[in-house]
Amino acid sequence: MTSSLAILIVEDVTITAFDIQETLEKAGHTVTAISRNFQEAVAAVKRQPPDLAIIDVRLEGSSADGITTA
C-alpha cells in the first residue's frame, strides 16, 4: 500500500512542472504548489508545508539556486 504525499514542485520550466505534477497525481499524490523560484517556494511552504519537495537545481531568474532553496 502506497501512502499519499503532499509534494511541492520547484521548477522554472512550466511544461516540465506540469508534467511532473501529472505524473505525481496519477500516482496518487497531492501537489501543494508549483513554484518557479526561491521566493515562491518559501511562500508555498509557509502556506502549506509539504511532506516532500522536488526541486530543480538550476532555477533561472531566481535569487537562489535549487540547493540553497532546499
Residue, then its C-alpha position, 0 to 999 in steps of 0.5 A: m500500500t502506497s501512502s499519499l504525499a503532499i509534494l511541492i514542485v520547484e521548477d522554472v520550466t512550466i511544461t516540465a512542472f506540469d508534467i511532473q505534477e501529472t505524473l505525481e497525481k496519477a500516482g496518487h499524490t497531492v501537489t501543494a504548489i508549483s513554484r518557479n523560484f526561491q521566493e515562491a517556494v518559501a511562500a508555498v511552504k509557509r502556506q502549506p508545508p509539504d511532506l516532500a519537495i522536488i526541486d530543480v537545481r538550476l532555477e533561472g531568474s531566481s535569487a537562489d539556486g535549487i540547493t540553497t532553496a532546499 
